[in-house]
Amino acid sequence: MDISVVILSWNDRSYLEECLESLEQGSVSHSLEIIVVDNASTDGSPEMVESKYPRVKLIRNRENLGFPKGNNVGIEASRGKYVCLLNSDIKVLGRCLDILVDYMDEHRDIGMIGPRILNGDRTHQSSCRRFPTLWNNFCVMTGLAKLLPGSKFFSGEHMFYFKGDRELDVEVLVGCFWMVRREAMEKFGLLDEGFFMYAEDVDWCKRCWASGWRITFHPGAESVHYRGGSSAKRDPVWLALTQQRSILRYWKKHHGVTGQVSMSCLIFAHKCARWVAALGSYVMRPSKRKDSLTRMQVSAASMMAILGRSNGGQA
């Protein structure tokens, strides 16, 4: 088996159907298996897969296992030389899979590769990142990255200055679309299930590089990412706390307690400033009070979590 496509899904029926349809209609000359891992959806997603795509292997989890553990279930059930992890809101275009496989066959030191990612209107979507540092996070939190979008020095983790117009080795590929060489994955391991969602992509890429494998962006292959997946259905406070918890876990794992504390201080200062700004908006712009109140709640919950007084938000 050449390619194992693993799609993790949670209440994304319409996007999942379009993703599977794009795989069926795409031009793939290599042998292919498709595995859908359903994280206990209640919107009829697994039933749709069973009725419309009988050749797809469906794995039903009894509960939402999160992004890393859910994907690992699919990886462990796969057989391909290359494992392609897709978000359910991805539409694979044309010969995307063939192009990536052929390129990895020609460059055997590449452990992970990703295509050019497009928005729904076919404009470029940034999918390449740098490893997080205190500096690039400071640039984002202070607005320097937005003020100077073309500057590599002042950019954040996201490489917005890179327009995806050439092949490039990158530190991190965003986890909406990965193709991974199984041989490499056997060296750097599965996704870290200590994360529920967020930051697991940075962690996986860091381990890939550390084990001696390259990570490459290939603009000749393309896919659409609608950014309308399951995270959009979550409570904003829960999302913010989950992301913050994952970020701080990553910093402790790779930079120790000192790094984690430093990042916590930076986040706390940023959330404090955002709370004040949201309060000002709440007072001065009555028509926006609902949004301002949500931002205040998110910022307050994030600060309380750092102080160790959070209830964790609501799923």
C-alpha positions in Angstrom: 0.0 0.0 0.0 1.4 3.4 -1.0 -0.8 5.9 0.6 -3.0 5.8 3.7 -5.3 8.8 4.0 -6.5 9.3 7.6 -9.4 11.8 8.1 -10.4 12.7 11.7 -14.0 14.0 11.9 -16.2 15.4 14.6 -19.6 16.7 13.6 -18.4 17.9 10.2 -20.7 15.9 7.9 -20.9 18.4 5.0 -17.2 19.1 5.0 -16.3 15.4 5.4 -18.5 14.5 2.4 -16.8 17.0 0.2 -13.4 15.8 1.4 -14.2 12.2 0.5 -15.7 13.2 -2.8 -12.6 15.1 -3.7 -10.5 12.0 -3.0 -12.8 9.8 -5.1 -12.7 12.3 -8.0 -9.0 13.0 -7.8 -6.3 11.5 -10.0 -4.3 9.1 -7.9 -2.1 6.5 -9.6 -0.7 5.0 -6.4 -2.5 2.4 -4.3 -4.7 4.2 -1.7 -6.7 3.4 1.4 -9.0 5.9 3.1 -9.6 5.7 6.8 -12.2 8.0 8.6 -11.9 8.2 12.3 -15.1 9.5 13.8 -14.7 11.2 17.3 -18.3 10.3 18.5 -20.2 12.6 16.1 -23.9 13.1 16.5 -24.7 14.7 13.1 -24.9 11.6 11.1 -21.4 11.7 9.8 -20.5 8.0 10.3 -23.8 6.9 8.8 -23.1 9.0 5.7 -19.7 7.4 5.3 -21.2 3.9 5.7 -23.9 4.5 3.1 -22.1 6.6 0.5 -18.5 5.4 0.8 -18.5 1.7 1.6 -14.9 1.3 0.5 -13.8 3.7 3.2 -12.7 2.1 6.5 -14.7 3.8 9.3 -13.5 3.7 12.9 -16.0 4.9 15.5 -14.6 6.2 18.7 -17.0 6.1 21.7 -15.9 9.6 22.8 -14.1 12.6 21.4 -10.5 11.6 21.9 -9.1 14.9 20.7 -6.9 15.6 17.7 -3.6 13.7 18.5 -5.2 10.6 19.9 -7.9 10.4 17.3 -5.4 10.6 14.5 -3.1 8.1 16.2 -6.1 5.6 16.1 -6.2 6.0 12.3 -2.4 5.8 11.9 -2.2 2.6 13.8 -4.9 1.1 11.6 -3.1 2.2 8.4 -0.8 0.2 6.2 0.6 2.8 3.7 4.2 3.7 3.1 3.0 7.2 3.4 0.4 8.4 5.9 -1.6 11.4 4.9 -3.4 13.2 7.7 -6.3 15.4 6.6 -8.7 17.7 8.4 -12.2 16.9 7.4 -12.6 20.4 6.0 -9.9 19.8 3.3 -10.7 19.4 -0.4 -7.9 17.7 -2.2 -7.3 19.1 -5.7 -6.2 17.2 -8.8 -3.0 15.2 -8.5 -2.1 16.5 -5.1 -1.4 13.1 -3.5 0.5 11.8 -6.5 2.7 14.9 -6.7 3.6 14.7 -3.0 4.4 11.0 -3.1 6.5 11.3 -6.2 8.5 14.1 -4.7 9.1 12.2 -1.4 10.2 9.2 -3.5 12.8 11.4 -5.2 13.9 13.0 -1.9 14.3 10.2 0.6 15.5 12.5 3.4 12.1 14.2 3.7 10.0 12.9 6.6 7.0 15.2 6.2 5.6 17.3 3.4 2.6 19.5 2.8 1.0 21.1 -0.3 0.1 24.7 -0.9 -3.1 25.4 1.0 -5.8 27.6 -0.5 -8.8 29.4 1.0 -12.3 28.6 -0.3 -11.9 31.5 -2.8 -8.6 30.0 -4.0 -6.4 32.6 -2.4 -3.2 31.6 -0.6 -3.6 30.4 3.0 -0.5 30.4 5.2 0.4 26.9 6.3 4.1 27.3 7.2 5.3 28.3 10.6 8.5 28.8 12.5 9.1 27.3 15.9 7.7 29.5 18.7 10.1 31.8 20.5 9.5 34.4 23.2 10.4 37.0 20.6 8.1 36.0 17.8 5.3 35.6 20.3 6.1 39.1 21.7 5.8 40.5 18.1 2.4 39.0 17.7 1.1 40.1 21.1 2.3 43.7 20.7 1.0 44.0 17.1 4.5 44.3 15.5 3.8 41.4 13.3 0.6 43.0 11.9 2.2 46.4 11.6 5.2 45.0 9.6 3.6 42.0 7.8 6.5 41.7 5.2 9.2 41.6 7.8 10.7 38.2 8.7 12.3 39.6 11.8 9.1 41.0 13.3 6.8 38.3 12.1 5.2 35.8 14.5 5.3 32.0 14.2 3.2 32.2 11.0 5.3 32.9 8.0 2.9 35.5 6.5 5.8 37.0 4.6 6.1 33.7 2.6 3.6 33.6 -0.2 3.9 29.8 -1.0 5.5 30.4 -4.4 8.4 28.0 -4.1 9.6 24.8 -2.6 11.0 25.4 0.9 12.1 23.5 3.9 10.1 24.8 6.9 10.2 24.3 10.6 6.5 23.6 11.0 3.6 22.7 8.7 0.2 23.5 10.1 -1.7 20.2 10.9 -4.6 20.6 8.4 -2.7 18.5 5.8 0.4 16.4 6.4 1.9 13.6 4.4 4.4 11.6 6.5 6.8 8.9 5.6 6.1 5.9 7.8 9.8 5.1 8.1 10.4 8.5 9.5 7.4 8.3 11.8 8.8 5.1 13.3 11.8 7.2 14.4 10.0 10.3 15.9 6.8 8.6 17.0 3.1 9.2 16.9 1.4 12.5 17.9 1.7 13.3 21.6 -1.6 12.4 23.2 -0.9 14.7 26.1 -2.3 17.4 23.9 -6.0 17.5 23.2 -5.8 20.0 20.4 -3.4 22.8 19.5 0.4 22.8 19.6 0.6 19.1 18.8 1.6 20.1 15.2 4.5 22.1 16.4 5.6 19.3 18.8 5.4 16.7 16.0 7.4 18.8 13.6 10.0 19.6 16.2 10.5 15.8 16.9 10.6 15.2 13.1 13.5 17.6 12.6 15.2 16.4 15.8 15.3 12.8 14.4 17.1 14.0 11.3 14.2 14.3 8.8 13.4 17.3 6.6 10.0 19.0 6.5 9.1 20.5 3.1 6.5 22.7 1.6 5.6 21.8 -2.0 3.6 24.4 -4.0 3.1 22.1 -7.0 0.4 20.2 -5.0 -2.7 22.1 -3.8 -5.7 21.6 -1.6 -8.4 23.8 -0.2 -8.9 24.3 3.5 -12.2 25.8 4.5 -11.4 26.5 8.1 -14.9 25.6 9.1 -14.2 22.5 11.0 -15.2 21.3 14.5 -13.3 24.0 16.5 -15.7 26.6 15.2 -18.5 24.9 17.1 -16.8 25.1 20.5 -17.3 27.5 23.3 -14.7 30.4 22.9 -13.6 30.2 26.6 -13.0 26.5 26.3 -11.1 26.9 23.1 -8.9 29.7 24.5 -8.1 27.7 27.7 -7.4 24.5 25.7 -5.1 26.4 23.3 -3.3 28.1 26.2 -2.9 24.8 28.1 -1.4 23.2 25.0 1.0 26.1 24.4 2.3 26.0 27.9 2.6 22.2 27.8 4.7 22.6 24.7 6.9 25.2 26.3 7.5 23.0 29.4 8.2 20.0 27.2 10.8 21.6 25.0 12.1 24.6 27.1 11.7 23.5 30.7 10.0 25.2 33.6 11.9 28.5 32.9 10.5 28.6 29.4 7.0 27.8 30.5 7.0 30.5 33.2 8.4 33.1 30.8 5.7 32.3 28.3 3.1 32.4 31.0 4.1 35.9 32.0 4.0 37.0 28.3 0.5 35.5 27.9 -0.7 37.0 31.1 0.4 40.5 30.1 -1.2 40.1 26.7 -4.5 38.9 28.1 -4.6 41.7 30.6 -4.1 44.3 27.8 -6.9 42.6 25.8 -9.2 42.6 28.8 -8.7 46.4 29.2 -9.2 47.0 25.5 -12.4 44.9 25.5 -13.7 46.8 28.5 -13.1 50.1 26.6 -15.0 48.7 23.6 -17.8 47.6 25.9 -18.2 51.1 27.3 -17.7 53.1 24.1 -19.4 50.8 21.5 -22.8 49.7 22.8 -23.6 47.9 19.6 -20.6 45.6 20.1 -21.2 44.8 23.7 -21.8 41.1 23.1 -18.5 40.6 21.3 -16.7 42.8 23.9 -18.1 40.8 26.8 -17.0 37.5 25.1 -13.5 38.9 24.7 -13.4 40.0 28.4 -14.6 36.5 29.5 -11.9 34.8 27.4 -9.1 37.1 28.6 -10.3 36.8 32.3 -10.5 33.0 32.1 -7.0 32.8 30.5 -5.5 35.0 33.3 -7.3 33.0 36.0 -6.0 29.8 34.5 -2.4 31.0 34.7 -3.0 32.0 38.3 -4.3 28.4 38.9 -7.9 29.4 39.5 -9.7 28.2 36.4 -12.5 25.7 36.1 -11.4 24.8 32.6 -14.3 26.3 30.7 -17.1 24.4 29.0 -16.8 22.0 26.1 
